[in-house]
Amino acid sequence: MHFLVFLILGLLVPSTISIKVQLSTGTIEGKELNATYSPFGNQSSLVFFGIPYVEPPLGDLRFRKPRPPIPWDGILETKAYKPACMSNATKTYKNGIGGPISEDCLYANVFTNKYCMKNKNCSVMIAIHGGGFLFESASAFNPEILINNFVGQNRNIVVVSINYRVGVFGFGHLAGDQGDRNMGLFDIMAGVKWVRKEINNFGGIKDRITLAGHSAGAGLIVAFSNSPLTKGLIHQQIIMSGPLPNVSKKSNYKGFTRMAQIVKCLPEDSGFGVLSKKQVHDTYSCLREKSSQELLDAEMYVLMNTTYYFGAPHIDGQFIVDYPDRLFAAKSVFPINTLIGTTTAELRETIYITDPKNADLKEALLKNMCEHIGYEIYTEKEKFVDNCFTYYSNGTQAQFLSDDMEFYSRAISVASIHVSNNTKVYMYSYAYSGAGRAFNKYLDVPSPHHSEDLIYIFGTHRGVFAPKDYVIEQIYSGVFADFVNFEDPSPSENQKWLQYTPEKREHFVIDFDQNFTMPGMRENYYAEALKFWSGAGKKTFSEQYSPSYDTFIITNLVSPIVSHLNNVSSDVDKTLEQTEKLFFERENYLEKLKLERKFELEGKKRGNSEKWKGKKTAARMGNEIGIQERDGGAEEAGGGGGINILLIIFAGTLLGGILYVTISHFCLHHRSREGYQLLK
């Protein structure tokens, strides 16, 4: 209790020491701030909150790429965080009550110390927050934790955190190639360029910059470091539990278009087709006249009360030039030093398949998931489905399917592509499951969960620390600090961290026994997952999706299924009514794909030159029964001629299939409801 009181008082004591720094745009005045919570001693820092790194994205600059900051006269006070970018404030601040949000939010925060200011020789770490591209903020980081873990303890790292636009403000766009896109990524690039220009004024070295992020923040770093626009801007990257962004050319345009319809900047019946140049101009002009709160309310309405989503960044031809899988296959990236890792129980989204209450549905649920993945994004569909079902039928293996696909196999891809003669790549697997009350657990899943290790790095989801947790924090954050400073995360000379190679997949297991000793090096990081997913086959990159979707994200596939099984929405952003609509929409879409595939294979078997008309006929017939794209003609009508014998056979097959699917859906629906009622 005495320590808790001391901690609270330490955080509330205002600083009386200020310090001025001259930048290229003007003079700023920060303050001295001490981190007093750790039993390892107080750590002192010079902090500068809310430094403008670009011009505020207001008025005509809304939905546009960032512009350089405007110089100011006099002294700009930088002693308090600026508001977070427009987002769900409760989710962003994670405190139950929210905090300030604003469209005027593009500011940087710098944490340095007297040693760095004097010697001008300190490494730099830029922290990129996560939040699913929809929320969170640099303004939500606890400054004392950043100071203790990186600036203090003689680690002498200059830490910079930056806000970037999220949601419709940062990643929304209309169909087609018109208008600025991926504004959030361009914000981050502008922030990095600002750091390179100004960091010497804070004691940092511009050529020793490490970009560090978790989850969506890590995904943005992957997109950043693989872009042709960013070569040479950073020295290293830290990728924590960050799968590659599930990007497509269409990502976010449906949700953004629906938002524009809600605020009456597009007609309700405008659909989702490509707009004319004038329509795009008029729509953006209208959106720029709306208040930021009106647009945020519309975004949140779309998320909760429609079947549409806002997802990851999208392929814009500039920042992101192609699908990451294709870029990696072509080795079209610029290797840099990389520290990358995952937790051993990331999201476990497919754990519902092995849930004992769904035991009688296990095989059906697994096959359904394998079919969705295989038919929606792979070319050799039947082969993928068979192999997927065989591999994940073993015991409780199915619960790892989503993590294997989204985290572990992709971590291997990222690590492998950055291996070169001139780079150092290190991989870790975080296995410590003893955090207990130190982690504010937000889902009932196994430990260590996605973001559980962040409590010891950035403080996110931090609960009540026991004495052991401060020791773990010192050791674990030291791994990251050593990588930033020395390009080597080895905990000690007696426990060396070997560099990763694609052949052996060396990785360091981070766990702690009662003496705080870690297991150390192992080989063959997720060997079985790699064996399956590396041989899964080629992806289609077709840009064809279920009507409410504009990219393939497994979370958005799993959520409607789990909601349907439990009769309770498992998606915090959607009502049960919307998840039910998505469930049946996605299942109907799967049947459409399977029918198209059947026609395709039958056509190839006959060697008929008309084989592709079967697919077009299936698409047309699917449209007639309500399985259709809602984007103004994305599905080609195709085909010719009148009704013939083959078409009648196809129609019979289709109607029989639909009848079968309807009955199956009813049975599954009924059984899941019945099971849920028995558990209540």
N, C-alpha and C positions, 0 to 999 in steps of 0.2 A: 504493500500500500504506500509506504514512504517513497519507494522508487517511482510509482505512478504519479504521485503528487509532484515530485521533483521534475518528472518528464513534462507534465502539463504546464507547470510554472515556467520551465525552460523554454517551451514553445511560445509562451505568451509574452515573454519579456521583450519589449521593443528594443531595436538597435539604436544607439545614439551616435554611431560613427558612420559618416557618409564618405563616399569617394567619387571623384569625377573622372570620366574617361572621354577623350576626344575621338570622335569617329569622323568618317568622311562626310557625313551628313549633319553633324552637329555635336554638341556636348551633352552627355548623359550623366546623371548622378544616381549612383546606387547606394548600397549600404552593406555593413558587415552583419553577417548572420551566423550564429553558432548552432551546431547540432549537438544537443545535450542529452539525448535519450540513451546513448549506448554506454554500457558499463566499461567500455574500453577507452573512455575519455571523451571530452568535448572536442569537436572538430570545427575549426573556424573557416569561414568563406566570405568572399566579397561577391555579392549577388546584384544582378541587374535584371529586373523584371520588366517585360513589356516594351522591348525595343522594336520599333517598326523596321521590318526588313523589306517590306514592299509598300506601295501605296495602298490604302484601304480599298477593298473591292466593293465600293458602294456605287449606287446610281448606275451610270452607263458601264461601269466596270464589273457589275454583277455578271456572272457566267462568262467572264473573259479571263485570259491568262494574266498573271500578276505583272505589275509594272514596277520599276525601281522606286525606292522610297523618296519622299519629298524632303529636302533639307529643312531644318528649322533654325530659328534664331534663339538666342538665350540658352538656358540649361533645361533639358528635358528630365523630369524626375522619373526614375525607373525603380521604384521601391516596392511595387505591388503587382501581382499578377493582373493581366488584362482578362476580360471575359473569354470564355470558351467560344468556339465557333457555333453557329446555329445548329442545334441538335436537341435531342431529348435530355434535358438538364439533369433529371434524376439518374438516368443511366450514365451520363457523362461524369458526374461527381460522385456517384456510388455512395451517397450518404443518406438517402431516403428523402431529402428535402430539395436537392438540386443546388443550383448556384447561378451566377450571372452568365448569360449567353448574349452574343451580339454578332452581327455580320461584320463589324469592324473588329476583327479578331486575329489578323495575321501579324503576330508579334513573336519575337524570340526572347528567350530567357537565358542568361549566362551566369554560370557558377564558377568562380575562379578563387584564387587565394593570393596572399602576399608573395609567396615563393614564386608562383608563375608570373605574376605581374613584374617582379624584379628581374627574373632570369630569362623570360621570354623563350622558354624551351620545353613547354609542356604539350603532351599529346592531347588530342581533342576527341570527345565523344558526343555525337549528336543523337539524342534520343527521339525516336519516332513512336508516338503512341498508337495503340491499336483501337479496337472498337467496331470492327465489322464494317469499316468505311462509312459508318453512320453516326457515331458518337465518340465520346472520350476526348481528351484534350491535354496538351502540355500544361495547361493551367490547373489540372487536377493532380499533377505529380506533387508528392510531399517533398518540399525542398530540403528538409533536414535529412531525409533518407538519401537523396542524391549527394548531398554534401558529405555525409558520413561514409558512404560506400565508395565514392570516387574522388572527390576533391580532397578529403581529409585522409588520415592514417598514413601520411607521407606518400600517398598515391599520386597526388598532384596532377590530376586530370582536369582539364577545362571542359565542363559539361555544358552543352547547349541543348535546350528543348525548344521546339517550334510548333506552333499551331498551323494546321492546314485545313482547308475547307472540306467538309464531309457532306454526305447525303446528296440531295439535289443541287446544293450549292457547289459541291466539289466534283461530282462524278456524273451528274445528269446530262442527257443530251437528247436531241431529236434524231429521228431516223435520217440516214443519208450522211453526207460528208461536210455539211455546212455548219458553221459555228465553232467556237472554241470547245475543246473537249479535255477531259482528264485534268481539270483545273487543280484538283488536290495534288496531283503528281507534279504539276508545274510549280505549285506553291513550294513543295519540298525542294525542288531543284533551285528555285530562287533563294530559299533559305540556305542551302549548302553554298551557293555562290556568294551570298552575303557573308557567311562564316569565313570563307576563304579570303575575302577582301578585308574583313575587320578583325579577325581573331587574334592577330598579333597585338592589337591594342589591349587584349585581355591576357596576354602571356602564352597564347597557343601557337602551334606551328601549323600552317595551312596545308602542308604536305603530309601531315600525320593525323588525318581525320578518319575516324571510325564511325560508320552509321550503324546504330543499334536499334532493334525493334522486336516486338513480340506480336504474334498472331497476325492481324491485319496490318500492323505496322511492319512486321517482318516481310509480309507479302509485298508491301509497297517498296521495301528495300530491294527485294528480288527484281521487281519491275524496274526500279531505278538503276540498279547496277547492270542490268541487261539491255539498257536503252542506248542507242547510238548517240543520244544527246548528252550523255553524262560521262563519257570516257575521260578518265583522268581527274574527275572531281573529288573522288574519295580514295583513300588508301586501303581501307578494310571494311568488312561488314560483319555484324553479329546478327544471326537469324535465329530467333527463339520461337519454336513451335509455329513457324510461319510457312504454311503451304504456299505453293505458287498461286497467284490469283487465278481464279477460274474465269479467264477473260474470253470474250468473243467480240465480234464487231458490233453486236447488238446490246451488250450488257447495259442495263439501266434505261434503255430508251422507252420501254413500255411503261415502267413506273413513272418516268419523267413526263411522258406524254399524257398519262392519266392524270397526273398532278396538274398539268396545264389545262386539261379539260375541266377539272374541278374548280379552278379559279377563273374559268371562263375566258381563257386566252386561246382556247381551241374549242370548236363545236363538240358537243357530246358525241355526235355521230361521225367524228372525223376519222375514226379508226387509227391504225398504226402504220400506215403506209408512208413512203417518202414524200415529204412536202416540197412544194416549189420554193424557189429562192425567196420570193415575196412572202410566202406563208411563214417561212422560217424567220425572216426579218420581223414580220408583224408579231409573231408569237413571242420572240425574245423581247421586243419592245414592250409588249403588254406585260410580260413577266417582270420586267425591270421597273414597272410602275407599281407593282404590288408591294406591300410591306413584307419584310423578312419573316415576320411572325405568321402572316397569312400563308406564305409558301411552306413554312415549317409545319403549320397545322394541316395543310393539304398533304404534305409528305407523310405525316403520321396517320392521316386518315387512309391514305392509299395502303400503307403497311397493315393497318388494323382491319379495315372494312372492305378491302377488295382482294382479289386473288393475285395481285401483282407484287413484285419484290423490287428492292433496290439492291444490287449486288456489287461485284468488284469493278475495278477500272475496266476499260474496254480498249480494243484494238483501234487506234486512231490514225495509224500510218505515220505518226511522228514520234511520240514518246514510246508507245508500244506498237511495233511494226508487224508483229505476227504472233501466233500462238506460242507460248513458252515452250511447249513440247517440240514444235518444229524448229524453234531457235536453238534449242539444246541439241537436237538431232543433227543440225547443220553446224553446230559449234560456233554459232554466230553471237558469241558473247565475249566480253573482255575480262579474263580471269583476274581476280583480286584476292588478297588474303581473306579467309573466311573462317569464322567460328559458328558452327551450326549445330542445333540439337533439338531434342524433343523430350517430352515426358513419357513415361511408360503407360499412361492411361489418359491419353489426350481427351477426346470427346466421347469415344465409345458409342457413337450414335446408333450403330446397328446392334446394340446390346438387346434391343427388344426381340430380336430373332431368337435369342437363347433364354429369354425370360421364362421361368418355369410356368407362369400362368398362360403362356402361349405355346406350351409344349405340343399340343395337338396340331398347331399350325406351323411348327418350325420349318418343315420342308417346303411348304407352300410359300411362306414368307421369304425364305432364302432364295428359292427359285425366282420369285417375283422380283427381288432386288437384283439378282444377277441378270434377269431379262431386261430390266430397265437400263442398267448400265450397258449391257451388251448391245441391245437394239438401238439405244439412243446415241451412243458415242463410239462404237467400235465397228470395224468393217466386217470382220469374220464373226458374225453375230452368234451363230449357233455354237461355234467352237468356244467362244468366250463363255457363253452361258453354261455349257457342259463342264468346262474346266473350273469355272467359278463355283458351281454347285458342288463338284467333287471335292475341291480343296477346302471350302468353308463348311462342308457337312461334318467335318471331323470334330467331334466333341463340342466345345463351346467356341470354336474358332470363328464362327460367324460374327461374334461380337466385335472382332477386330477388323472386320472388312472395311469399314469406313475409314478408320485410322490408318490401316495399311495403304489404302488408296490415296488418301488426302495428305497424310503427314509423312509416314516412314519411307514409302517408295519415292516420294517427291524430295524428301531431304537428301536421299542418296543421289538423285538426279542433280540437285543444286550443288552438293559437295563435289561430285565427280566432274562437273563441267568447269569448276574453278581450279582444279588441279593443273598445275603447269610447272615448268622448270623454275619459274620466277615467283611462284606464290606458295603460301603456306595455308593449308586447310586442316582444320581440327573439327572433330565431331564428338558430341557427348550424348549420353542417354541419362536423363534425370530420373532416378528410381526411388528417391527418398519419400516414404509414405507416412512419416511420423510427425507431420506438421501439427496435426490436431487442431486445437483452437487458434493456432497462429494463422490459419487460413480460413477466411470467411467463405465457406463452401456455399455455392449457389445452386448446385445440382447434386442429386443423390446418385453419385457415380463413384467408381473406385478411385483411389489415390495412387500416385500423384496426378491430379487432374490438370487439364489445360489451364495455364496461368498460375498453378499452385506454387511454382518456383519463383514467380515474380515478387512474392512477399519479401524475399531476401535480396532482391535487386533494385526494383523501383518502388516497392511498397504497395503495389496494387492488390486489392482484396486482403489487405493485412488485418489480422485479428489481434488476439491477445498473445503477446510473446511471453514464453517462459525463458528462464536463464539459458537453456540449451539453444534457443532460437537465435540469440545474439551471437553465439559462437558460430553457428552454421552460417548466419548472415555474413560474418567477417570472412569465413573461409570461401564461401560460394561467390560472393561479390568480388573477392580477391582474384578468382579465376578470370573474370571478365576484365578487371582492372589490369591484370598482367598481360592479357592479350592486347589491350589497347596500348599499353606502354611498351611492351617488349616483343610483340608478335608471337608470344608463346604463353599459353595459359597454364603451364605446368605448375601444380601446387607447391612443389619443392624439388630440390635436386634429387631427393630419394624417390620421387614418384613422378617420373617424366611422362609427359603427354606426347605420344607419338603422332606424327602427321598422318592424315587420312590418305589412303590410296584406294582407287576403285577396285583393285584386285582383292585386298584384304579387308577393306572397310573398317579400319581401326577406329575405335571410339572409346571414350573415357566414361566409365559408369560412375555417376555421382550419387552416392548414398552415404549414410553416416551410421556407424555403430556407436556404442556408448562412449567410446574414446574419440569420436569424431574422425575416425579413419575411413577413407573412401576405398572402394574396391579397386579402382584404377582401370588400366587398359584391358580391353577385350577386342576380339576380331569378329568379323561377319555380322555387322549391324543389320538386324532384321533380315536374316538370310532367306527365310522361307517366304516372307512378303515380297522380297526382291525377286525371288525365283518365279513367283506367280505373275507379278505385275510387269516385270520386264519382258515376259513372254506372252503378255495378254494380246498382243497384236497391234495393228495400226488403228489410229483414231480417224473418224470420218471428217471432222472439221466442217460439218455440213451447214452450220448456221440454221438448222431447222430444229425447232423446239416445240414442246407442248404449248398450247395457246397462251397461257399466262406467263410463260417463261421466256427469257432472252439469253440464257446461258445455262450450262449444266453445273449445278452446285448440289452436292449430295445432301447437304443439310435441308435444302428446300424440297428434296425428294422424300427424305425420311420423316420430316415433321408431319405431313398430312397422313402418312401411314400410321404413325404412332398415335396421332390424335384420333384417327378413325377406330383403332383398336381399343382405346381407352375411353372413348366418348368424352374426352376432355382435350382441349387444345394444348398441345405441347409447345406451341410457338407463342412466345410472349407477345409477339407483334400481331397476331391474328386471332380472330374469333373462331370458335368451333364451326360456325356456319361456313366461313371462308375455307378453313382447312378441309371440310367435307367436300366442298366444291372442287378443291384442288385434288383431293384423293380420286374422285371419279373422273375428273378431267385427265389426270395423268394415266389412269388405268385404261381409259378409252384411247388415249394417244398411243399407249403401248400396243393395244390390239390393232390399231391402224398400222403401226410400223411392222408388226408381225405379218399382217395380211399383205402389205406391200412387198415384204421380203418373200413371202410365199409365191406371189406372182412373178417376182424377179427370178427366183430359182426355177420355177416351172418354165418360164420363158427361155432361160439358158439351157435347160434340159432338152427342150424341143429344138433348140438352135434356130428359133423363129426370129426373123428380122423385126417382127412387131413386138418383141418381148417387153420393151419399155413402155408400150402403150398399156400393158397390164398395170404397171405402177400408177400411171396417170389415171386409169380408170378407177383404181382403188382409191386414189386421192379424191377423185370427183364423187365417188359413191360415199366415201367417208364424210365429205362435206354435206351431202344430202341428208345424212342421219345425225348431223350436228357435231361430228368430230372435225373441227376445222380451225385453221389459223384465223386470228382476229386482227391481222395486220394489213388488211387492204390488198390482198392478192399475193401473199408470200407463197402460197401453194399454187403451182401451175395447173391450170385446167387440163390442157393438153388433149391428146387423143383425137380421133376423128370418127366419122362414120356413125351409122345407126346401131341399133341393138342387133347382135348376132348370137349364135348358139354359145360361143365362148363367153360372151358377156353374161348370158343367162346363168351359165355354170358358175361364173365368178360371183354373180349376185346371190345365187343360192348359198355358195360357200360363205359369203359375207354375212348374210342374214342368219345362217346357222351359227356362225362365230359370235355374232352379237348376242343371239339368244343365250348361247353358252356363257358368255361373259356376264350378261345380266344376271343369270341364275347364280353364277359364281360369286358375283359382287353381293347379291342378296344374302347368300349363305355366309360369306365372310363377315358381312355387316352384322347379320343376326348373331352369329357365334361370338363375335367380339363384344357385342352389347351384352349378350347373355353372360359371358365370362366376367365382364366388368361388374354387372349387377351382383353376381355371386360373391365378388370380393368386397363389396361395400358393407 
